[in-house]
Amino acid sequence: MPWTLPVRPSRRSLLAGAAGAAGAALLTGCTGGGDSAGAGSGVPLERRMREDAVRDTARLLERYDATAAAHPALAERLAPLRAAVAAHSPALALAEPAGGGSSPSPSASASAPAPAPSGASAAARDAVPPQPAEALSALADAERSLSQARTIALAGAPGELARMLASVAACGAVHAYLLTTNPGAAS
């Protein structure tokens, strides 16, 4: 029998293999024992992810407040969206019961944002575009960006937090859509 060259794998099979290897590496890195998840910082992975999500939500609330302060005519339109974003903080900060601990997480009590539209930081107020349409577009971009970041974070999040991040990311995508459509326009 004559010797023949081995068959080269197709580009598609190489890409599929690389994607599978990367997925396996992500899964083994994220589903390891509880000790290795927060070994470098001393803070468990889920707690860090929740604190980051609450902090991102607080920044988004500042943008809503700054936009409403810079453009008072938009305040009524932004109010229900802002209220939904404000509800995300306590939901994301909610600690899962682990090992029978009944005390709330420290971030849950300290992270609930105050619903004060005048509380927007000076930096956030300065970042609001001068035209209302541009301000809505900038706010939609912030919602869209945070929604995409939360969707990416799903890969490393534990079950319940992943479900919460998925829900909040979907809400952000809807907000981005609502901010860029004309209210009251005929469908």
C-alpha positions as CSV (number, residue, x, y, z in Angstrom):
1,M,0.0,0.0,0.0
2,P,1.5,3.3,-1.0
3,W,2.0,6.0,1.6
4,T,-0.3,9.1,1.4
5,L,-0.2,12.4,3.0
6,P,-2.5,12.8,6.0
7,V,-5.7,14.7,5.4
8,R,-5.5,18.4,6.5
9,P,-8.2,19.5,8.8
10,S,-10.5,22.1,7.4
11,R,-10.5,25.7,8.6
12,R,-14.0,25.1,9.9
13,S,-12.9,22.2,12.1
14,L,-9.9,24.1,13.4
15,L,-12.1,27.1,14.4
16,A,-14.7,24.8,16.0
17,G,-11.9,23.0,17.9
18,A,-10.4,26.4,19.1
19,A,-13.9,27.6,20.1
20,G,-14.5,24.4,22.1
21,A,-11.1,24.6,23.8
22,A,-11.7,28.2,24.7
23,G,-15.1,27.4,26.1
24,A,-13.7,24.5,28.1
25,A,-11.0,26.8,29.5
26,L,-13.6,29.3,30.5
27,L,-15.8,26.7,32.2
28,T,-12.9,25.1,34.1
29,G,-11.7,28.6,35.1
30,C,-15.2,29.6,36.3
31,T,-16.4,26.4,37.9
32,G,-13.4,25.6,40.0
33,G,-13.6,25.3,43.8
34,G,-14.8,28.2,45.9
35,D,-11.3,28.7,47.2
36,S,-9.7,29.6,43.9
37,A,-12.4,32.0,42.7
38,G,-11.5,34.8,45.1
39,A,-8.0,33.7,46.3
40,G,-6.2,36.7,44.8
41,S,-8.4,39.3,46.3
42,G,-10.0,37.5,49.3
43,V,-13.5,38.3,47.9
44,P,-15.6,35.6,46.3
45,L,-16.2,36.0,42.5
46,E,-20.0,36.3,42.8
47,R,-19.7,39.1,45.4
48,R,-17.2,41.0,43.2
49,M,-19.5,40.6,40.2
50,R,-22.5,41.8,42.1
51,E,-20.6,44.8,43.5
52,D,-19.4,45.7,40.0
53,A,-23.0,45.4,38.6
54,V,-24.4,47.6,41.4
55,R,-21.6,50.2,40.8
56,D,-22.4,50.2,37.1
57,T,-26.1,50.7,37.8
58,A,-25.3,53.6,40.1
59,R,-23.3,55.3,37.3
60,L,-26.1,54.7,34.8
61,L,-28.5,56.3,37.3
62,E,-26.2,59.3,37.5
63,R,-26.5,59.6,33.8
64,Y,-30.3,59.5,33.9
65,D,-30.3,62.1,36.7
66,A,-27.8,64.4,34.8
67,T,-29.9,64.1,31.6
68,A,-33.1,65.0,33.4
69,A,-31.4,67.9,35.1
70,A,-29.9,69.2,31.9
71,H,-33.2,68.7,29.9
72,P,-36.2,69.0,32.3
73,A,-38.6,68.5,29.3
74,L,-37.3,64.9,29.1
75,A,-37.7,64.1,32.8
76,E,-41.2,62.7,32.4
77,R,-40.1,60.4,29.5
78,L,-37.1,59.2,31.5
79,A,-38.9,58.6,34.8
80,P,-40.1,55.1,34.2
81,L,-36.8,54.0,32.6
82,R,-34.9,55.5,35.5
83,A,-37.2,53.7,38.0
84,A,-36.5,50.4,36.4
85,V,-32.8,51.0,36.5
86,A,-33.0,52.0,40.2
87,A,-34.8,48.7,40.9
88,H,-31.8,46.8,39.5
89,S,-29.4,47.8,42.3
90,P,-31.2,46.0,45.1
91,A,-31.9,43.0,42.9
92,L,-28.3,42.7,41.9
93,A,-27.0,43.3,45.5
94,L,-29.2,40.7,47.0
95,A,-27.0,38.1,48.6
96,E,-27.9,34.5,47.9
97,P,-28.4,32.4,51.1
98,A,-25.2,30.4,51.5
99,G,-24.7,28.2,54.5
100,G,-27.6,29.6,56.5
101,G,-26.2,33.1,56.9
102,S,-29.2,35.3,57.6
103,S,-27.5,38.7,57.6
104,P,-27.8,40.8,54.5
105,S,-24.7,41.4,52.4
106,P,-22.9,44.6,53.3
107,S,-23.2,45.8,49.7
108,A,-27.0,45.2,49.7
109,S,-27.7,47.8,52.4
110,A,-25.2,50.4,51.3
111,S,-25.7,50.3,47.6
112,A,-29.3,51.2,47.1
113,P,-29.2,54.5,45.2
114,A,-31.2,57.5,46.4
115,P,-33.9,58.5,43.9
116,A,-32.9,62.1,43.8
117,P,-32.8,63.6,40.2
118,S,-30.9,66.5,41.6
119,G,-28.2,64.2,42.9
120,A,-26.4,63.9,39.6
121,S,-22.7,64.5,39.8
122,A,-21.1,67.5,38.2
123,A,-19.1,65.3,35.9
124,A,-22.2,63.4,34.7
125,R,-24.1,66.8,34.1
126,D,-21.2,68.1,32.1
127,A,-21.2,65.0,29.9
128,V,-24.8,65.5,28.8
129,P,-25.1,66.8,25.2
130,P,-26.8,70.2,24.8
131,Q,-29.5,69.0,22.4
132,P,-32.3,66.8,23.8
133,A,-32.1,64.3,20.9
134,E,-28.4,63.9,21.3
135,A,-28.8,63.5,25.1
136,L,-31.3,60.7,24.6
137,S,-28.9,59.1,22.1
138,A,-26.0,59.3,24.5
139,L,-28.2,57.7,27.2
140,A,-29.2,55.0,24.8
141,D,-25.6,54.4,24.0
142,A,-24.8,54.1,27.8
143,E,-27.7,51.6,28.2
144,R,-26.6,49.6,25.2
145,S,-23.0,49.5,26.3
146,L,-23.8,48.3,29.8
147,S,-26.3,45.8,28.4
148,Q,-23.5,44.3,26.2
149,A,-21.0,44.3,29.1
150,R,-23.6,42.4,31.2
151,T,-24.2,39.9,28.5
152,I,-20.5,39.2,28.2
153,A,-20.3,38.8,32.0
154,L,-22.8,36.0,31.8
155,A,-20.1,33.6,30.8
156,G,-18.4,33.7,34.2
157,A,-21.4,34.3,36.5
158,P,-22.9,31.7,38.8
159,G,-26.4,30.4,38.0
160,E,-28.7,32.9,39.8
161,L,-26.5,35.9,39.1
162,A,-26.3,34.9,35.5
163,R,-30.1,34.8,35.3
164,M,-30.3,38.3,36.9
165,L,-27.6,39.7,34.6
166,A,-29.4,38.3,31.6
167,S,-32.7,39.9,32.7
168,V,-31.0,43.3,33.5
169,A,-29.1,43.2,30.2
170,A,-32.4,42.6,28.3
171,C,-34.0,45.5,30.1
172,G,-31.1,47.7,29.1
173,A,-31.5,46.7,25.5
174,V,-35.2,47.6,25.6
175,H,-34.3,50.9,27.3
176,A,-31.8,51.7,24.5
177,Y,-34.6,51.0,21.9
178,L,-37.1,53.1,23.8
179,L,-34.7,56.0,24.1
180,T,-34.1,56.1,20.4
181,T,-37.7,55.9,19.2
182,N,-40.2,58.7,18.9
183,P,-42.8,58.5,21.7
184,G,-46.4,58.5,20.5
185,A,-45.4,57.8,16.9
186,A,-47.8,55.6,15.0
187,S,-46.6,52.0,14.6
